[in-house]
Amino acid sequence: MLTPVVPEGIAACLFDLDGVLTRTATVHAEAWKEMFDAFLLERSEQFGDAFRPFQLPADYVAHVDGKLRQDGVRSFLASRGLTIPEGGPGDPPTAETVHGLGARKNELVLELIRTRGVDLYEASVRFVEVVGDAGLSRAVVSASKNCREVLAATGIEDLFDVRIDGVVAEEEGLQGKPAPDMFLAAAAALGVEPASGAVFEDAEAGVAAARAGVFGWVVGVDRTGNAEALLRHGADIVVGDLGELLEER
């Protein structure tokens, strides 16, 4: 019989989606790069600036990984000393605004998901199942506005009691990671104090958000060789996959 290895006193587990349970982090990174490279090249041709492409993995990790879409746009543009109009949620993908670039990235990632599908980290999903069997409540906390669609496409939607994603964050005015708002909202929806919650994250911003929310256990998931950075941002431990936290009894 498999049992989850979690500290005593943990009553709920809160999971990021991309990079923790699904193999979609690389798809998001590719979509960010395609969108920003096209934007930067156009500006280079328009204003005569040197073209410096979006760097993987550095720019993805530093500026967009784990964040709400518009926050990622703002962060990366600021790193290049660029400012564009904010725009609004209804902006089309063609708009040269923060929301427009976000919409353009979303259009690209949806196309990649449609053409390639979504794969799961099977052992990590098994951990989610075993956690539920052990009586712990479960939430998925993702910056993505496509969270529900990905959960449905992979057949794991029913594993979670609560979903706090980019759509919910916008509706409820929650700040995105590294602010703790989304994790705190998930804990409140589950009816547990943060100290009784465990957070599982692969992004530095997500780990920092969990630490800022004073959660009882913060687990970093290292898929890209960034274990040291996850520890620096507040992870209590780092694993390569959540399957490492299962034991036979």
Secondary structure as the mmCIF struct_conf table of DSSP 4:
data_model
#
loop_
_struct_conf.conf_type_id
_struct_conf.id
_struct_conf.beg_label_comp_id
_struct_conf.beg_label_asym_id
_struct_conf.beg_label_seq_id
_struct_conf.end_label_comp_id
_struct_conf.end_label_asym_id
_struct_conf.end_label_seq_id
STRN STRN1 LEU A 2 PRO A 4
TURN_TY1_P TURN_TY1_P1 GLU A 8 GLY A 9
STRN STRN2 ALA A 12 PHE A 15
STRN STRN3 ASP A 18 ASP A 18
TURN_TY1_P TURN_TY1_P2 GLY A 19 LEU A 21
STRN STRN4 THR A 22 THR A 22
TURN_TY1_P TURN_TY1_P3 ARG A 23 THR A 24
HELX_RH_AL_P HELX_RH_AL_P1 ALA A 25 PHE A 47
HELX_LH_PP_P HELX_LH_PP_P1 ASP A 49 PHE A 51
HELX_LH_PP_P HELX_LH_PP_P2 PRO A 53 GLN A 55
TURN_TY1_P TURN_TY1_P4 LEU A 56 PRO A 57
HELX_RH_AL_P HELX_RH_AL_P2 ALA A 58 ASP A 59
HELX_RH_PI_P HELX_RH_PI_P1 TYR A 60 VAL A 64
TURN_TY1_P TURN_TY1_P5 ASP A 65 GLY A 66
BEND BEND1 LYS A 67 LYS A 67
HELX_RH_AL_P HELX_RH_AL_P3 ARG A 69 SER A 79
TURN_TY1_P TURN_TY1_P6 ARG A 80 GLY A 81
TURN_TY1_P TURN_TY1_P7 PRO A 89 GLY A 90
TURN_TY1_P TURN_TY1_P8 PRO A 93 THR A 94
BEND BEND2 ALA A 95 THR A 97
HELX_RH_AL_P HELX_RH_AL_P4 VAL A 98 ARG A 116
STRN STRN5 LEU A 120 LEU A 120
HELX_RH_AL_P HELX_RH_AL_P5 GLU A 122 ASP A 133
TURN_TY1_P TURN_TY1_P9 ALA A 134 GLY A 135
STRN STRN6 SER A 137 VAL A 141
BEND BEND3 ALA A 143 ALA A 143
TURN_TY1_P TURN_TY1_P10 LYS A 145 ASN A 146
HELX_RH_AL_P HELX_RH_AL_P6 CYS A 147 THR A 154
TURN_TY1_P TURN_TY1_P11 GLY A 155 GLY A 155
HELX_RH_3T_P HELX_RH_3T_P1 GLU A 157 LEU A 159
BEND BEND4 ASP A 161 ASP A 161
STRN STRN7 VAL A 162 ILE A 164
HELX_RH_AL_P HELX_RH_AL_P7 GLY A 166 GLU A 172
TURN_TY1_P TURN_TY1_P12 GLY A 173 GLY A 173
HELX_LH_PP_P HELX_LH_PP_P3 LEU A 174 GLY A 176
TURN_TY1_P TURN_TY1_P13 LYS A 177 PRO A 178
BEND BEND5 ALA A 179 PRO A 180
HELX_RH_AL_P HELX_RH_AL_P8 ASP A 181 LEU A 190
TURN_TY1_P TURN_TY1_P14 GLY A 191 GLY A 191
HELX_RH_3T_P HELX_RH_3T_P2 PRO A 194 SER A 196
STRN STRN8 GLY A 197 GLU A 201
BEND BEND6 ASP A 202 ALA A 203
HELX_RH_AL_P HELX_RH_AL_P9 GLU A 204 ALA A 212
TURN_TY1_P TURN_TY1_P15 GLY A 213 VAL A 214
BEND BEND7 GLY A 216 GLY A 216
STRN STRN9 TRP A 217 VAL A 221
BEND BEND8 ARG A 223 GLY A 225
HELX_RH_AL_P HELX_RH_AL_P10 ALA A 227 ARG A 232
TURN_TY1_P TURN_TY1_P16 HIS A 233 GLY A 234
BEND BEND9 ASP A 236 ASP A 236
STRN STRN10 ILE A 237 VAL A 239
BEND BEND10 GLY A 240 GLY A 240
HELX_RH_3T_P HELX_RH_3T_P3 LEU A 242 LEU A 245
STRN STRN11 LEU A 246 GLU A 248
#
